[in-house]
Amino acid sequence: MTIGGLHRIDGMRLEVPKGYKTGMRTNGIIYIDEVLEKELEKEAIEQVANVATLPGIVGPSLAMPDIHTGYGFTIGGVAAFDLKEGIISPGGVGYDINCGVRLLRTNLAREEVAPKIKELIEGFYRDIPTGVGSKGKLRLNSEEHRKVLLQGARWVVEQGFGEKEDLAHAESGGCIDGADPDLISNKAYERGRSQLGTLGSGNHFTEIQYVDEIYDEKIANALGLFKTQITVMIHTGSRGFGHQVCTDFLEVMQRSAAKYKIDLPDRELACAPFDSPEARDYLASMRAAANFAWANRQFIMHWVKESFMNVFGTGPRMIGMGLIYDVAHNIAKVEEHIINGQKRKLVIHRKGATRAFPPGHPELPEAYKHIGQPVIIPGDMGRASYVLIGTERGMAESFGSTCHGAGRLMSRHQAIRRAKGRSIRREMEDMGIVVRSAGRETLAEEMPEAYKDVSNVVDVVHNAGLSRKVARLRPLGVIKG
């Protein structure tokens, strides 16, 4: 039964009508089926409606099926704003700027890796610092830190931590132009100084997986995926650096909303007009944090590759590890979209949502121009993750966006209470999955039942045509923060 005040458009789309809340400038659309609708939070619906009240919004306020309540914008939220009349809001990006996912392929098959999985996971845990406040092996001076903020993964590869091909298989080439390190606070610099090459805490992970199902053989071949193949997924972002950038600018934006007389239904939607000095400063700082995150994932990929070579006692050719794609899911970007038959530049906020561009898009790597952008959707540590591909329908309907993961069902505190008296690590081992974490509470917070079933979430975006399923990946071992 549809929630009161909402209208079901079809089996995959739920409309939040323009009249649902006073001040809405447009309607909202939540991509969700009737099964997942039962888990839909009232607060998340309110947040979709609140975003629809913001000045200069173009098209509907959108939310993906992994929707849950966030800061200001819902997690799973997508919103586009005009560059003249619209705004930019840190709440539409999130605290973990450019939190994202990197998927690596190998030449190895499950039967080769399964006997060594414990050794590999121990190697990951030893080589990749994890947990709250974790510090990396790198000690960059001020000039090197600035270069990271300006050049992202490009600088990391230039230092020998990767290959040029890695940059060709990352969103924006692993670096977004327009960053300004001079705008970053001393506190943000201090928080980020020792955190490059670290995984962090919470839902961040590095996971060894195998391809257990292929839905589209042609696309899978183009991505270099085959049945039983070993893959590695890295999920992390800009760590304390990005968190502090967001914190700093929330204060700025709260003053800006009052200064520019922007009427907000929720102070967490603090924002500034896109063409204002405050917005320009935020965007330049956000880009610096995004570059930090791309550099972070590049370093971790290098150490993953080293761990595999150490365990197998061989060189990189035998392992055959390469980057399939790296994609952000907490970012705001200026993009060109067709609106009412005309090309327009818009600033697209994706918070807990993944870019999913179609075949032929000019921003895609040459290797993927003919198939579309790879989309990487991590699930919980006990079930599965997915590879999808971007579509023309998604480009037209959701500004080339899709879901970013499974989406939480329980708060972290609820999960810890539910896990009391249980050994989540042992439960995972009984499922054949080796787990290492920085603390017992992390495993409780991240237990599979704390999340929606990612298969249901992915089926919604697949059936809605926002992106198309290519392959399913099952976990063998994981390190968690």
C-alpha positions in Angstrom: 0.0 0.0 0.0 1.4 3.4 -1.0 2.4 5.8 1.8 -0.2 8.5 2.4 0.3 11.6 0.2 2.5 9.9 -2.3 1.6 8.6 -5.7 2.9 5.4 -7.3 3.8 6.2 -10.9 4.8 2.6 -11.7 6.4 -0.5 -10.1 9.7 1.3 -9.7 8.8 4.9 -9.1 7.1 6.7 -6.3 6.1 10.4 -6.7 6.3 13.0 -3.9 3.8 15.4 -5.5 4.6 19.1 -5.6 1.8 19.8 -3.1 3.1 17.3 -0.6 4.8 20.2 1.3 4.4 24.0 1.2 7.2 25.7 -0.8 8.0 22.8 -3.2 9.1 24.1 -6.6 9.0 20.7 -8.2 7.9 17.1 -7.4 10.1 14.4 -6.0 10.7 10.9 -7.4 11.9 8.0 -5.3 13.0 4.9 -7.2 11.6 2.2 -5.1 9.5 -0.9 -5.5 6.7 -2.0 -3.1 9.0 -4.4 -1.2 11.6 -1.7 -0.3 8.8 0.9 0.2 7.9 -0.9 3.4 11.3 0.2 4.8 11.0 3.8 3.6 11.6 6.3 6.4 9.2 9.2 6.8 12.1 11.5 7.5 13.7 10.5 4.2 10.5 11.4 2.3 10.6 14.8 4.1 14.1 15.4 2.9 13.3 14.6 -0.7 10.5 17.2 -0.4 12.7 19.7 1.3 15.3 19.6 -1.5 12.5 20.4 -3.9 12.0 23.8 -2.2 15.5 25.0 -3.0 16.0 27.8 -5.5 16.9 27.0 -9.1 16.2 23.3 -8.9 15.9 21.7 -12.3 13.8 18.6 -12.8 12.5 16.6 -9.9 14.2 16.0 -6.5 15.4 12.4 -6.9 16.2 9.6 -4.5 17.6 6.1 -5.3 16.3 2.8 -3.8 19.1 2.7 -1.2 17.5 5.9 0.3 17.8 6.6 4.0 17.9 9.7 6.1 21.0 11.9 5.9 22.2 15.4 6.8 19.9 17.8 4.9 19.7 15.7 1.7 18.7 12.1 1.9 21.5 9.6 1.3 20.7 8.3 -2.1 19.7 11.8 -3.2 20.3 13.5 -6.6 19.4 17.1 -7.4 20.3 19.4 -10.3 20.5 23.2 -10.0 20.7 26.0 -12.6 24.1 27.8 -12.6 22.4 31.3 -12.5 19.4 30.8 -10.3 20.4 27.7 -8.4 22.5 26.9 -5.3 25.2 24.6 -4.1 24.8 22.9 -0.7 27.4 20.9 1.3 24.5 18.8 2.6 24.0 17.6 -1.0 27.5 16.2 -1.1 28.0 14.9 2.4 30.8 14.9 5.0 32.9 12.2 3.3 33.5 14.1 0.1 34.2 11.8 -2.9 33.6 8.7 -0.9 33.7 6.2 -3.7 34.5 2.7 -5.0 37.4 1.3 -7.0 37.1 -2.2 -8.6 40.2 -4.2 -9.6 40.3 -7.2 -11.8 42.9 -10.0 -11.7 43.9 -13.0 -13.8 43.2 -15.3 -10.8 40.3 -17.6 -10.3 38.5 -18.5 -7.0 40.1 -21.9 -6.7 43.6 -20.3 -6.8 42.9 -17.7 -4.1 40.6 -19.5 -1.7 43.4 -21.5 0.0 45.3 -18.3 0.6 42.4 -16.0 1.6 43.4 -15.7 5.3 46.9 -14.9 4.4 45.8 -12.2 1.9 43.4 -10.6 4.4 46.1 -10.5 7.1 48.3 -8.9 4.5 45.7 -6.3 3.7 45.1 -5.6 7.4 48.9 -5.2 8.0 49.5 -3.0 4.9 46.4 -0.8 4.8 45.8 1.2 8.0 42.1 1.0 9.1 39.9 2.4 11.8 39.0 5.7 13.4 42.0 8.1 13.3 44.2 5.6 11.5 47.5 7.0 10.2 49.1 6.0 7.0 52.7 5.1 6.1 53.1 8.3 4.1 54.5 11.5 5.5 54.0 14.3 3.0 55.5 17.8 3.4 53.3 20.8 2.7 54.2 21.2 -0.9 53.5 17.5 -1.6 50.2 17.8 0.2 49.2 20.7 -2.0 50.1 18.7 -5.1 47.8 15.9 -4.0 44.9 18.4 -3.6 45.6 19.9 -7.0 46.4 16.7 -8.9 44.8 13.8 -7.1 45.6 10.3 -8.4 47.8 11.9 -11.1 50.4 12.9 -8.6 50.3 9.5 -6.9 50.9 7.7 -10.2 53.8 10.1 -11.0 55.4 9.0 -7.7 55.4 5.4 -8.9 52.3 4.2 -7.1 50.4 2.9 -10.1 50.2 3.1 -13.9 49.0 5.7 -16.4 46.2 3.2 -17.4 44.8 3.6 -13.9 44.0 7.3 -14.6 42.3 6.4 -17.8 39.9 4.1 -15.9 38.9 6.6 -13.1 36.1 9.1 -13.1 37.5 12.5 -14.2 40.9 10.8 -14.7 41.3 10.6 -10.9 41.5 14.4 -10.6 39.0 17.3 -10.9 40.3 20.6 -12.0 39.5 23.8 -10.1 40.8 22.9 -6.6 42.3 25.7 -4.5 44.5 24.5 -1.6 44.8 28.0 -0.3 41.1 27.9 0.8 41.6 24.9 3.1 41.7 25.5 6.9 44.7 24.5 9.0 42.5 22.1 10.9 41.6 20.3 7.7 45.3 20.1 6.7 46.2 18.7 10.1 43.4 16.0 10.0 44.4 14.9 6.5 48.2 15.1 6.8 48.7 11.5 7.9 45.6 9.9 6.5 46.5 9.3 2.8 46.5 5.6 2.1 44.2 4.7 5.0 40.8 3.0 4.9 39.1 4.8 7.8 36.2 3.5 9.8 32.5 2.5 9.5 31.3 1.1 6.2 34.7 1.5 4.4 36.4 -1.7 3.4 38.8 -3.5 1.1 37.2 -6.8 -0.1 38.4 -9.8 -2.1 35.5 -11.1 -4.2 34.8 -13.5 -7.0 32.5 -13.2 -10.0 29.6 -15.6 -9.3 27.1 -14.5 -12.0 27.3 -12.8 -15.3 24.1 -11.2 -16.7 25.6 -9.5 -19.9 28.4 -11.5 -21.5 29.3 -8.9 -24.1 29.7 -6.1 -21.5 31.5 -8.3 -19.0 34.0 -9.3 -21.7 34.6 -5.6 -22.5 35.3 -5.0 -18.8 37.6 -8.0 -18.6 35.3 -10.0 -16.2 34.8 -13.8 -16.3 33.1 -16.4 -14.1 34.9 -17.3 -10.9 37.4 -14.4 -11.4 38.9 -12.8 -8.4 38.2 -9.0 -8.0 39.1 -6.6 -5.3 36.8 -3.7 -4.2 38.1 -0.6 -2.3 35.5 1.6 -0.7 36.8 4.8 1.1 36.9 8.6 0.7 38.6 11.7 1.8 38.8 10.7 5.5 39.1 13.5 8.1 40.3 16.0 5.5 37.0 15.9 3.6 35.0 15.8 6.8 36.7 19.0 8.0 36.2 20.8 4.7 32.4 20.0 5.0 32.3 21.1 8.6 34.1 24.4 7.8 31.7 25.3 5.0 28.5 24.3 6.7 29.2 27.3 9.0 29.9 29.5 6.0 26.7 28.4 4.2 24.5 28.8 7.2 25.5 32.5 7.3 25.1 32.7 3.5 21.6 31.4 3.5 20.6 34.3 5.8 22.7 36.8 3.8 21.1 35.9 0.5 17.6 35.5 2.1 17.2 31.8 1.1 14.2 30.4 3.0 15.2 26.9 4.2 12.7 24.3 5.6 15.7 22.7 7.3 18.9 24.5 8.5 20.9 21.4 7.4 20.2 22.5 3.8 22.5 25.5 4.3 23.5 26.7 0.9 24.6 29.7 -1.2 23.8 30.9 -4.7 26.0 29.0 -7.2 27.5 32.3 -8.6 28.3 33.6 -5.1 31.8 33.9 -3.7 30.9 31.5 -0.9 29.7 28.8 -3.4 32.9 29.3 -5.5 35.0 28.8 -2.4 33.2 25.7 -1.4 33.3 24.2 -4.8 37.1 24.8 -5.0 37.6 23.3 -1.6 35.3 20.3 -2.3 37.4 19.6 -5.4 40.5 19.6 -3.3 38.9 17.0 -1.0 37.7 15.0 -4.0 41.3 14.9 -5.3 42.5 13.8 -1.8 40.0 10.8 -2.0 41.2 9.8 -5.5 44.8 9.8 -4.3 43.8 7.8 -1.3 42.2 5.0 -3.3 45.2 5.0 -5.7 47.6 4.4 -2.8 45.5 1.6 -1.4 45.3 -0.1 -4.8 49.1 -0.1 -4.9 49.3 -1.8 -1.5 46.6 -4.3 -2.5 48.7 -5.2 -5.5 51.8 -5.6 -3.4 50.0 -7.9 -0.9 48.9 -10.2 -3.7 52.4 -10.4 -5.1 53.9 -11.1 -1.6 51.4 -13.9 -0.9 51.8 -15.5 -4.3 55.5 -14.9 -4.6 55.2 -13.6 -8.1 55.3 -10.4 -10.2 52.5 -8.2 -11.5 52.1 -10.0 -14.8 50.9 -13.3 -13.2 48.5 -11.5 -10.9 47.2 -9.4 -13.8 45.7 -6.8 -11.5 44.2 -3.7 -13.2 41.6 -1.1 -12.6 38.2 -1.6 -14.1 36.8 1.7 -12.8 36.8 4.2 -9.9 33.6 6.2 -9.3 32.6 8.8 -6.8 29.3 8.8 -4.9 29.5 11.9 -2.8 30.2 14.9 -5.0 28.8 17.9 -6.8 29.9 18.4 -10.5 29.1 20.9 -13.2 27.8 18.8 -16.1 25.9 19.2 -19.4 22.5 17.7 -19.7 19.6 17.9 -22.2 16.6 19.7 -20.6 13.5 20.2 -22.8 15.5 19.5 -25.9 18.3 22.0 -25.1 21.8 21.5 -23.7 22.2 23.2 -20.3 25.1 23.3 -17.8 23.9 22.3 -14.3 25.5 21.5 -11.0 24.5 18.0 -10.1 24.6 17.0 -6.4 25.0 13.2 -5.9 25.0 12.2 -2.2 25.1 8.4 -1.9 24.4 8.2 -5.6 26.7 7.0 -8.4 27.2 8.6 -11.8 26.1 6.3 -14.6 26.8 7.8 -18.0 25.6 6.0 -21.3 27.6 4.8 -24.3 29.2 7.6 -26.3 29.4 10.2 -23.5 32.5 12.4 -23.9 33.6 12.0 -20.3 34.0 8.2 -20.7 37.4 6.5 -21.2 38.0 5.4 -24.8 37.9 1.8 -23.7 34.3 2.2 -22.5 32.9 4.7 -25.0 31.1 1.9 -26.9 29.5 0.2 -23.8 28.9 3.0 -21.3 30.3 3.8 -17.9 30.9 1.0 -15.4 28.9 1.3 -12.2 30.1 -0.3 -9.0 27.6 -1.0 -6.3 28.9 -2.5 -3.1 26.7 -4.5 -0.8 27.1 -5.6 2.8 30.0 -7.9 3.7 27.9 -11.0 3.8 26.0 -11.0 0.6 27.1 -9.5 -2.8 28.2 -6.5 -4.8 27.3 -5.7 -8.4 28.7 -4.3 -11.6 26.3 -2.4 -13.8 26.6 -0.1 -16.8 25.2 3.3 -17.6 22.2 3.8 -19.9 20.6 6.4 -22.1 17.4 6.3 -20.1 19.3 7.0 -16.9 21.0 10.0 -18.6 17.6 11.4 -19.6 15.7 10.7 -16.5 18.1 10.8 -13.5 20.9 13.1 -14.8 23.0 9.9 -15.5 22.7 8.7 -11.8 21.9 5.4 -10.1 22.2 3.9 -6.6 25.5 3.7 -4.6 25.0 0.6 -2.3 22.6 -1.3 -0.3 21.5 1.5 2.1 21.3 1.1 5.9 18.2 -0.4 7.6 19.5 0.1 11.1 21.4 2.9 12.8 24.8 2.0 14.1 23.5 2.0 17.7 20.6 -0.3 16.7 23.0 -2.7 15.0 25.3 -2.8 18.1 22.3 -3.6 20.3 21.1 -6.3 17.9 24.6 -7.9 17.9 24.9 -8.1 21.7 26.0 -11.5 22.7 26.9 -12.6 19.2 30.2 -13.1 17.4 29.7 -11.5 14.0 33.2 -12.6 12.9 32.3 -16.2 13.6 29.0 -15.9 11.8 30.9 -14.5 8.8 33.4 -17.4 9.0 30.5 -19.9 9.0 29.4 -18.3 5.7 32.9 -18.8 4.3 34.0 -15.2 4.6 37.2 -14.1 6.4 36.9 -10.8 8.2 39.4 -8.5 10.0 38.4 -5.2 11.6 39.8 -2.5 13.8 37.3 -3.3 16.5 34.5 -5.6 17.6 31.9 -2.8 17.4 32.7 -2.1 13.7 31.6 -5.7 12.8 28.4 -5.2 14.8 27.7 -1.9 13.1 28.3 -3.5 9.7 26.6 -6.8 10.1 24.7 -7.8 7.0 21.2 -7.4 8.5 22.0 -3.7 9.3 21.6 -3.2 5.5 18.9 -3.6 2.9 19.5 -6.5 0.5 21.6 -5.0 -2.2 20.1 -7.4 -4.8 16.6 -5.8 -4.3 18.1 -2.3 -4.6 20.0 -3.2 -7.8 16.9 -4.8 -9.3 15.1 -1.5 -8.9 17.6 0.6 -10.8 17.9 -2.2 -13.4 14.2 -2.6 -13.9 13.8 1.2 -13.9 16.4 1.4 -16.7 18.8 3.8 -14.8 21.6 1.3 -15.2 21.9 -2.3 -16.4 23.2 -5.4 -14.5 26.4 -6.9 -15.8 27.8 -9.1 -13.0 27.4 -10.2 -9.4 30.4 -10.5 -7.1 30.5 -12.6 -3.9 32.8 -11.8 -0.9 35.6 -14.2 0.2 37.4 -11.9 2.6 37.2 -8.3 3.9 39.0 -5.8 6.1 36.7 -3.2 7.7 37.6 0.0 9.6 
